[in-house]
Each structure stands twice: as C-alpha cells, then as structure tokens.
Amino acid sequence: MNYKKRHFGSYGGRYIPEVLYPAFEELEEAYFRLKDDPDFIAELIYLQKHYIGRPTPLYFAENLTSDLGGAKLYFKMEGLAHTGAHKINNAVGQALLAKKMGKKRLIAETGAGQHGLATAAAAAKMGLECDVFMGEVDMARQHPNVLGMGVFGARVIPVTDGSRTLTDAVNAALKNWTERVSDTHYLLGSALGPHPYPAMVRDFQSVIGEEVKKDILEIEGRLPDKLIACVGGGSNSIGLFNTFLNDDVELIGVEAGGEGPDTQKHAIRMSGNGRIGIVQAYKSYFLQDDNGSLKTTHSISAGLDYAGIGPELAHLADEGRIKFTHAIDSEVLDAVKMTARREGILPALESAHALAEAFKQAPKLSGDSIIVVNISGRGDKDLFITGPYFDGKNWKAFLQNEIKRLSGETS
Ligand SMILES: Cc1ncc(COP(=O)(O)O)c(C=O)c1O
C-alpha cells in the first residue's frame, strides 16, 4: 500500500472534518517517510527489544494439547510485553513518530485500558503530555488500568456520552483533536479510523506475526494450519495475520458473543449482523439500528466491546480470506479458567475469546495439525471481573476488608 491508496477494497478511506485535514496530511507524510527510514527503524527495534521486551515467546501449550487430544496448540505470548498486552507495540511506534514530528502531547481513546496504559507509558518514556479518553462504564470495570495511567502521569478523562464505552471514547478523542491540533498527536489504538491509521497500526503490530512465522518455522519446520485471534477493532488480529495473508494458513477472527447472538447483548459485527456504513470517519461494518445510529454493544471484555471493525478486516472477510466466529461470555470465562489451571497462564478476557475457539477446533483436528492462538494480553487487569467468578465469597470478603482498612476501621 502506498500512501495515496487510502482504501482496502471499498472500505477504509478518510472521511474527516475539514479542520483535521492539515493534521492528517502531516501524519500521512511523516509516517510514510519515516517507516522506511533506517534511523527510525533502528530506534524502533531498540525500543521493541529493550523497552517492550520483544520478541515475546511462542509457547507450546503441552497440557492443553494433550487434554484436548487433537491439534498442537501454540500461544503467542503478547501478554508478556511491557504493560501487559500487544497495545504497547503500536503505542511505542506512534509515540516515537509523534516525537519525530515535534508533537508535545498525545491523546488516546481506550476501552479495556490497555491501550491507554500503553500510551501513558510511552508518553512518560518520551517526555510527552498525555490525555486518555475513556467511557465511564469502562473506567468502572477496568479500574486497575485507570490507576496505572494516572501513575504514569496521564490524565484520564471520563466520557459520559452514549453507551459510555469505547465507541464514545473514540468520538471524544477525535473531537478533542479538532480543538488542539497543532501540538497534539492522536495515538489511535486499533487498526481502524481514517487513513493512515489502519495501515499504520497494522504495520506497528505486524511484528507479532513476523515473530510467529520465524519461531514456528524453527520449532516445527512448517507454517501453522490455523491462526486464531480475538477481534475488537482489529489490531492484534491483523498484526498476527498480516505476514500470513499470502500463505496457505487459515485465519480466524473471534468476536465478542456477549450473552449470545440472539440477545442483542454482543459485539458481533460480522456474520451478517453489521451493516456497511461510514462512521467515525471510515467505511466498514458497524452494528447499527434502522436509523444508522450505532447500537449499544456488550461484552464481558471491555476491549472487544466496540461497534465497528477495522476496514482491512472487513475487506478480507468479504474476500473470504478471514473467517469470523464468536465466543460468548460464559465460554470465555471457562477458557480463562482452563488456561490458568492447565498451563499456569492467566489470559486477558479479550484473548480468551480466541482460546475458546481454539478449544472448540483443536479436538476435531489430527495430532499433526498446528494452531497458533494470540494471547493478546494478560488477565491481571480483569481480576475485578474474574475474581467473583473464581472465588466468589472470599473475593467479596477481601474487598469488604480492604474498604474497611482504607477507612481506618481495621489495621
Ligand atoms: C488484551 C487485549 N486484547 C485485544 C483487544 C482488542 O483490540 P484489537 O482488536 O485492536 O486487538 C484489546 C483492546 O483493548 C485488549 O486490551
């Protein structure tokens, strides 16, 4: 893709207010110049290695493979990256770009808080001011990350519009950018939004798939049969898939099935639910009502609770290159539990959608098949959601005790 090509098939594009034209022109020019600049690449590789902790391992999940009795399961361990998820790959890339462009301030939207946390960390490291927009609902359910962003020196700005989740946070960040363009870079966290974000975020995340390819060829001597990743906006999935697009490897994206496809409480945009539209300045599939307004979405995982999907994924789905499916909340919790018990790995709720699908598929395949699942993040951030499920009574008692302790009633 060169920088004149702003679409993926008929999707993508750049439907922005006039006030943002200069900012997008500047960003497009800077990105497509610097992405091939040897000094920029060297700096990014240094940060990937020494700050993010790359490469992340490709781990053979031996116990689960044996339990399920089918395909070999490998996990790409993005949860071991600095700040706990793949989001840091893009945050560091764009923060470095912003610094080179002479920007002084980063703004970001966040759902699960992982992108906000990653952006806040990158801003602290690079000496940039940072404001993160987050829906009130997400702030309540992902408080550990809200705390973390504050500790890194970012301001977390509550968004009270709409469903008060990620969709509204994107709107708020875009609006804020129009008010302060000159010294600010909008560090968008997924492979969506107006051009050049989908291409730029994909490029910064493609390190995931590149490492998987190298490692699996070394370990198994061949490419995997299937790659499985969860899909919110689409950055960890396209980051894993990009390098394999021209290979004979099945690509599977797993959306948030929430309480089930028939309940209206989900975020299944593909499989016939979403409608093509132009929303938030790009063309893709969105969950919309008859008037074209975005529907309220639901997922146990804040990071998949979004009404749109990246335009490249929409295009690849239409082409039949990526298959989409979903996992419902209860399957996701079971997948977290199974992975924790059998491998000693606590995946993020988002990533557990991909695991749930892998656990359905593995037993149907022969023992010489290979599935790679992207564990996009670790589950520490979800303890306030998973705590009651894993350890109901004790968890509640712990929280009650903590409140008493903090209010000075016990020592
Ligand atoms: C751990 C984790 N995985 C996946 C996602 C979904 O985002 P994307 O589809 O852009 O990878 C998020 C979003 O916050 C996340 O925190």
The ligand as an SDF file (V2000), in Angstrom:
LIG
                    3D

 16 16  0  0  0  0  0  0  0  0999 V2000
   -5.6880   -7.6010   25.6910 C   0  0  0  0  0  0  0  0  0  0  0  0
   -6.4830   -7.0770   24.5590 C   0  0  0  0  0  0  0  0  0  0  0  0
   -6.7200   -7.8790   23.5090 N   0  0  0  0  0  0  0  0  0  0  0  0
   -7.4590   -7.4730   22.4470 C   0  0  0  0  0  0  0  0  0  0  0  0
   -8.0080   -6.2030   22.4230 C   0  0  0  0  0  0  0  0  0  0  0  0
   -8.8350   -5.8270   21.2310 C   0  0  0  0  0  0  0  0  0  0  0  0
   -8.2700   -4.8640   20.4300 O   0  0  0  0  0  0  0  0  0  0  0  0
   -7.7200   -5.1820   18.9800 P   0  0  0  0  0  0  0  0  0  0  0  0
   -8.8220   -5.8620   18.2340 O   0  0  0  0  0  0  0  0  0  0  0  0
   -7.3760   -3.8530   18.4370 O   0  0  0  0  0  0  0  0  0  0  0  0
   -6.5420   -6.0660   19.1330 O   0  0  0  0  0  0  0  0  0  0  0  0
   -7.7810   -5.3210   23.4930 C   0  0  0  0  0  0  0  0  0  0  0  0
   -8.3360   -3.9660   23.4890 C   0  0  0  0  0  0  0  0  0  0  0  0
   -8.2330   -3.2050   24.4060 O   0  0  0  0  0  0  0  0  0  0  0  0
   -7.0030   -5.7750   24.5870 C   0  0  0  0  0  0  0  0  0  0  0  0
   -6.7480   -5.0000   25.6420 O   0  0  0  0  0  0  0  0  0  0  0  0
  1  2  1  0
  2  3  1  0
  2 15  2  0
  3  4  2  0
  4  5  1  0
  5  6  1  0
  5 12  2  0
  6  7  1  0
  7  8  1  0
  8  9  2  0
  8 10  1  0
  8 11  1  0
 12 13  1  0
 12 15  1  0
 13 14  2  0
 15 16  1  0
M  END
$$$$
